[in-house]
Amino acid sequence: MNIEIKIDSSCIDPKIIIMTASVTEKVNNIIKILSEDTPRMITGIKEDKAEILEKPEIIRIYSDMGKTVCAAEKGTYIIKRRLYEIEDLLSGDSFVRISNSEIINLKKVNNFDMSFAGTICVKLSNGETVYVSRRYVSKIKKILGL
């Protein structure tokens, strides 16, 4: 993606023009992000206190017994959003869904163990081990260039 900024003193309000061969999912995501008025942050609750979670600190976000849980460098938090809403907030970053109930931060992965038949074992920086569901294996392999 190329980004170009033109300075024009006669331009009062910023104007964004997207030039593309076709409208793809990536283009739609860019439009959605640019159209939002609300800040794109994730807030977690831990011990009755709300904290803003910085994206680089997030290791994984998953569903557990009807709640959305975030494992971060500073601990485990409950998030008051659905997993698909968080996936939208994290789109375009280093986060990827590995199952219907889990999103991981690729920058927090130590390694991918491909020796399991039909799935991928993921070792995370916090010592946890998670598995890519069969449905998402081809997507992960594509992201990894395998």
TALINNOR-V572418 format. One record per helix or strand. SS is the DSSP state (H for helix, E for strand). FROM is the first residue (numbers start at 1). LEN is the number of residues. Records with the same first field share a line. If there is no record, write none. Layout:
BEGIN
SS = FROM-LEN ; FROM-LEN
END
This chain:
BEGIN
H = 25-11 ; 55-3 ; 83-8 ; 106-3 ; 134-11
E = 42-5 ; 49-5 ; 58-7 ; 67-6 ; 75-5 ; 95-5 ; 102-4 ; 109-5 ; 120-5 ; 129-4
END
